[in-house]
């Protein structure tokens, strides 16, 4: 039955003006590990993952392969980006982030909506979502020195081992601070946007995961308020996965890595891939870790083609 509005109420409604339209988006960050190329495959399995997840906007990392001379402290990408092939298979638009700087390593942004001109450091693009401007930024931080390995005495590159939260924060700022400076410079271009999204393989854990409770549960060696994710939360961004699943002990949400044994003393499984969002009236409706069938996955797709799991969220604003 249609709702009836009395004349007096109608006058009040007209005086108040129309309510702001609500936009709902599915957003995803996914390190695609060469899109199959590292195992001499095509992009078909990667495309299948994206079709199953059905995101509207995606930040993908590692669209190219690791170079033949790749080491922990020097690993340039090689070959062509697979972003175009993936976008064409999905019927999406794409922007290959081809600028060389500290915040990029073979990145691309895909969208089912029109994409505009990139920000000065090539870290983000405006997207026209049915007349609403959304900016999407996509980064891939340096993985060496990698502080979890430094804290756990795992050999990786020339960095020394460390023991304290203060040391971890200091090394993290040295390793990723310059890239975050570039990101914050570029985010000035997003002023006035209805929503701002930040995707990425941060190669650094979350401030919400290395907590006292996680240490007590044996999940982490020490509490660390990791500075890279902290910098975004201080700027008003929401870690979409932890907004839905706030307990890092009950839901550790490992994105690194679906490969290997979690008890392997030469590795440390963790959450280093993120989809952050900032918007007026932001609501995080749901969030998933996307990966292989198993206990660490919320949305399973087999075969799983990457050495990272992906993070997916549904938001409205």
C-alpha positions as CSV (number, residue, x, y, z in Angstrom):
1,X,0.0,0.0,0.0
2,X,1.5,3.5,-0.9
3,X,2.4,5.7,2.0
4,X,0.1,8.7,2.4
5,X,1.7,12.1,3.4
6,X,-0.7,14.7,4.9
7,X,-0.5,18.2,3.4
8,X,1.3,19.7,6.5
9,X,3.9,16.9,6.6
10,X,4.4,17.3,2.8
11,X,5.2,21.0,3.3
12,X,7.7,20.2,6.0
13,X,9.4,17.5,3.9
14,X,9.7,19.9,0.9
15,X,11.2,22.6,3.2
16,X,13.8,20.1,4.5
17,X,15.0,19.3,0.9
18,X,15.8,15.9,-0.6
19,X,17.8,13.3,1.5
20,X,21.3,12.5,0.3
21,X,21.4,9.4,-1.9
22,X,23.1,6.4,-0.5
23,X,25.9,4.7,-2.5
24,X,26.8,1.1,-1.9
25,X,30.1,-0.4,-3.2
26,X,32.0,-3.6,-3.0
27,X,35.7,-2.8,-2.7
28,X,38.6,-5.2,-2.9
29,X,42.4,-5.2,-2.5
30,X,44.2,-8.1,-4.1
31,X,47.9,-8.9,-4.7
32,X,47.6,-11.1,-7.8
33,X,51.2,-12.4,-7.8
34,X,51.7,-11.8,-11.5
35,X,48.1,-12.8,-12.4
36,X,49.2,-16.4,-13.0
37,X,52.5,-15.6,-14.7
38,X,54.7,-16.7,-11.9
39,X,53.4,-20.2,-12.5
40,X,53.4,-19.9,-16.3
41,X,49.6,-19.5,-16.4
42,X,47.2,-17.0,-18.0
43,X,44.9,-14.7,-16.1
44,X,41.9,-17.0,-16.1
45,X,42.2,-18.1,-12.5
46,X,42.6,-14.5,-11.3
47,X,39.6,-13.4,-13.4
48,X,37.6,-16.3,-11.8
49,X,38.5,-14.9,-8.3
50,X,37.3,-11.4,-9.2
51,X,34.1,-12.7,-10.8
52,X,33.3,-14.7,-7.6
53,X,34.0,-11.7,-5.4
54,X,32.1,-9.3,-7.7
55,X,33.8,-6.0,-6.6
56,X,33.0,-2.6,-8.0
57,X,36.4,-1.1,-7.5
58,X,39.6,-3.1,-7.1
59,X,43.2,-2.2,-6.2
60,X,45.5,-4.8,-7.6
61,X,49.2,-5.2,-6.9
62,X,51.9,-7.2,-8.7
63,X,50.4,-7.0,-12.2
64,X,53.9,-7.8,-13.5
65,X,56.4,-10.5,-12.6
66,X,59.4,-10.4,-10.3
67,X,62.7,-9.8,-12.1
68,X,65.2,-12.6,-12.6
69,X,67.7,-10.9,-10.3
70,X,65.1,-10.4,-7.5
71,X,66.5,-10.2,-4.0
72,X,65.1,-9.1,-0.6
73,X,66.5,-5.6,-1.0
74,X,66.2,-5.2,-4.8
75,X,63.4,-6.7,-6.9
76,X,62.3,-4.7,-9.9
77,X,59.3,-5.9,-11.9
78,X,59.6,-7.3,-15.4
79,X,57.4,-8.0,-18.3
80,X,54.0,-6.5,-19.3
81,X,51.2,-5.7,-16.9
82,X,48.2,-8.1,-17.0
83,X,45.8,-5.3,-15.8
84,X,44.4,-4.7,-19.3
85,X,43.7,-8.4,-20.0
86,X,42.0,-8.8,-16.6
87,X,39.9,-5.6,-17.1
88,X,38.8,-6.7,-20.6
89,X,37.8,-10.1,-19.3
90,X,35.6,-8.5,-16.6
91,X,34.3,-5.7,-18.8
92,X,35.9,-3.1,-16.5
93,X,37.9,0.1,-16.9
94,X,41.4,0.2,-15.6
95,X,44.3,2.4,-14.9
96,X,47.9,1.0,-14.9
97,X,49.9,2.9,-12.3
98,X,53.1,3.1,-14.3
99,X,55.0,5.8,-12.5
100,X,58.1,4.6,-10.6
101,X,58.1,5.7,-7.0
102,X,58.4,4.4,-3.4
103,X,54.6,3.6,-3.1
104,X,54.2,1.6,-6.3
105,X,55.3,-1.9,-7.5
106,X,53.3,-2.9,-10.6
107,X,49.9,-1.6,-9.4
108,X,46.6,-1.0,-11.2
109,X,43.1,0.1,-10.3
110,X,40.1,-1.5,-11.9
111,X,36.5,-0.3,-11.8
112,X,33.1,-1.0,-13.3
113,X,32.6,2.8,-13.3
114,X,34.4,5.5,-15.4
115,X,37.9,6.4,-14.3
116,X,39.4,9.9,-14.5
117,X,42.9,11.3,-14.6
118,X,45.4,10.1,-12.0
119,X,46.8,12.1,-9.1
120,X,50.3,13.6,-9.5
121,X,52.2,10.6,-8.1
122,X,50.0,8.2,-9.9
123,X,48.7,6.7,-6.6
124,X,45.0,7.4,-7.1
125,X,42.2,8.1,-9.6
126,X,38.7,9.6,-9.4
127,X,35.9,7.3,-10.2
128,X,32.4,8.5,-11.3
129,X,29.9,6.2,-9.5
130,X,26.6,7.3,-11.1
131,X,27.4,10.9,-10.6
132,X,29.1,10.5,-7.2
133,X,32.9,11.1,-7.1
134,X,34.9,8.4,-5.3
135,X,38.7,8.5,-5.2
136,X,40.6,5.2,-5.1
137,X,44.2,5.0,-4.1
138,X,46.3,1.9,-4.4
139,X,49.8,1.3,-3.0
140,X,52.4,-1.4,-2.6
141,X,54.9,-0.8,0.1
142,X,58.5,-2.0,0.5
143,X,58.9,-5.4,2.2
144,X,62.5,-5.0,3.3
145,X,63.3,-4.6,6.1
146,X,60.2,-6.6,7.2
147,X,59.7,-5.9,10.9
148,X,57.8,-9.1,11.8
149,X,60.8,-11.1,10.6
150,X,63.2,-8.7,12.4
151,X,61.3,-9.2,15.7
152,X,61.1,-13.0,15.2
153,X,64.7,-13.6,14.2
154,X,63.9,-14.7,10.7
155,X,66.6,-14.0,8.1
156,X,65.5,-11.7,5.3
157,X,67.8,-9.2,3.8
158,X,70.6,-7.4,5.6
159,X,68.4,-5.8,8.4
160,X,69.3,-6.5,12.0
161,X,67.1,-8.4,14.4
162,X,65.1,-6.3,16.9
163,X,63.2,-6.9,20.1
164,X,61.0,-3.9,21.0
165,X,57.9,-2.1,19.8
166,X,59.8,1.1,19.6
167,X,62.4,-0.5,17.3
168,X,59.7,-2.0,15.1
169,X,58.0,1.4,14.8
170,X,61.2,3.2,14.0
171,X,62.2,0.7,11.2
172,X,58.6,0.7,9.8
173,X,58.7,4.5,9.5
174,X,62.1,4.4,7.8
175,X,60.9,1.7,5.4
176,X,57.4,3.0,4.5
177,X,57.3,6.6,5.7
178,X,58.4,8.2,2.4
179,X,55.8,6.2,0.5
180,X,53.1,7.3,2.9
181,X,54.2,10.9,2.4
182,X,53.6,10.5,-1.3
183,X,50.1,9.0,-0.6
184,X,49.1,11.9,1.6
185,X,50.4,14.4,-1.0
186,X,48.2,12.7,-3.6
187,X,45.1,12.5,-1.4
188,X,44.9,16.3,-1.5
189,X,43.5,15.7,-5.0
190,X,40.5,13.9,-3.4
191,X,39.3,16.9,-1.4
192,X,35.5,17.1,-1.7
193,X,35.1,13.6,-2.8
194,X,32.1,11.7,-1.4
195,X,34.4,8.8,-0.4
196,X,38.1,8.0,-0.4
197,X,39.4,4.5,-0.6
198,X,42.9,3.2,0.0
199,X,44.0,-0.3,-1.1
200,X,47.3,-2.0,-0.8
201,X,49.8,-4.6,0.0
202,X,51.3,-2.7,2.9
203,X,54.0,-5.2,3.8
204,X,53.3,-4.2,7.4
205,X,50.8,-5.5,9.8
206,X,47.9,-3.6,11.4
207,X,47.8,-1.7,14.6
208,X,44.5,-3.6,15.3
209,X,46.2,-7.1,15.0
210,X,49.4,-6.9,17.1
211,X,47.5,-6.1,20.4
212,X,48.1,-7.2,24.0
213,X,45.3,-9.8,23.6
214,X,47.0,-11.2,20.5
215,X,50.3,-11.4,22.4
216,X,48.6,-13.2,25.3
217,X,47.1,-15.7,22.8
218,X,50.5,-16.4,21.3
219,X,49.6,-14.9,18.0
220,X,52.2,-12.1,18.1
221,X,55.6,-11.7,19.9
222,X,55.0,-8.2,21.1
223,X,52.3,-5.5,21.0
224,X,53.0,-3.0,18.2
225,X,51.0,0.0,17.2
226,X,52.1,-0.2,13.6
227,X,52.6,3.3,12.2
228,X,51.5,2.9,8.6
229,X,47.9,1.8,9.4
230,X,47.9,4.1,12.4
231,X,48.6,7.1,10.1
232,X,45.5,6.3,8.1
233,X,43.2,5.7,11.1
234,X,44.4,9.1,12.5
235,X,43.3,10.6,9.2
236,X,39.8,9.3,9.6
237,X,40.1,6.1,7.5
238,X,38.3,2.8,8.6
239,X,40.0,-0.6,8.4
240,X,37.0,-2.2,6.7
241,X,37.8,-5.7,7.7
242,X,38.3,-4.9,11.4
243,X,35.1,-2.8,11.4
244,X,33.2,-6.1,10.9
245,X,35.6,-8.5,12.6
246,X,37.2,-6.5,15.5
247,X,38.7,-9.5,17.4
248,X,42.2,-10.3,16.1
249,X,42.4,-13.5,18.3
250,X,39.1,-15.0,17.1
251,X,39.6,-13.7,13.5
252,X,43.3,-13.2,12.7
253,X,42.5,-12.8,9.0
254,X,45.8,-13.8,7.5
255,X,46.4,-12.5,4.0
256,X,50.0,-13.5,4.0
257,X,50.1,-16.3,3.1
258,X,47.9,-19.1,1.9
259,X,51.1,-21.0,1.1
260,X,53.1,-23.0,3.7
261,X,52.5,-24.0,7.3
262,X,51.4,-21.4,9.9
263,X,53.8,-23.1,12.4
264,X,56.8,-22.7,10.1
265,X,59.5,-21.0,12.2
266,X,60.9,-19.4,9.0
267,X,57.8,-17.4,8.3
268,X,55.0,-15.5,10.1
269,X,51.5,-15.5,8.8
270,X,49.8,-12.1,9.1
271,X,47.4,-9.6,7.7
272,X,49.2,-7.1,5.5
273,X,46.6,-6.4,2.8
274,X,44.0,-3.8,3.4
275,X,41.0,-1.9,2.1
276,X,40.5,1.4,3.9
277,X,37.6,3.8,3.5
278,X,36.7,7.3,4.5
279,X,33.3,8.9,3.9
280,X,30.5,10.9,5.6
281,X,28.0,8.4,7.0
282,X,30.2,5.4,6.2
283,X,28.8,2.0,7.0
284,X,30.8,-1.2,6.6
285,X,28.1,-3.7,5.8
286,X,30.3,-6.8,5.5
287,X,33.8,-7.9,4.9
288,X,35.6,-11.1,3.8
289,X,39.0,-12.6,3.4
290,X,39.0,-14.2,-0.1
291,X,41.2,-17.2,-0.7
292,X,41.5,-20.9,-1.0
293,X,39.1,-23.3,0.8
294,X,40.2,-23.5,4.4
295,X,39.8,-22.1,7.9
296,X,41.4,-18.7,7.1
297,X,39.0,-17.9,4.3
298,X,35.5,-16.3,4.4
299,X,34.9,-16.5,0.6
300,X,36.6,-19.4,-1.1
301,X,37.6,-19.7,-4.7
302,X,39.5,-22.8,-6.0
303,X,42.1,-23.0,-7.4
304,X,43.6,-20.1,-5.6
305,X,46.2,-18.4,-7.9
306,X,48.1,-16.0,-5.6
307,X,50.6,-16.1,-2.7
308,X,48.3,-13.6,-0.9
309,X,44.7,-13.8,0.1
310,X,42.5,-10.8,-0.8
311,X,40.3,-8.6,1.3
312,X,36.8,-7.6,0.2
313,X,34.3,-5.3,1.8
314,X,30.9,-3.9,1.1
315,X,30.4,-0.3,2.2
316,X,27.7,2.4,2.0
317,X,27.9,6.1,2.5
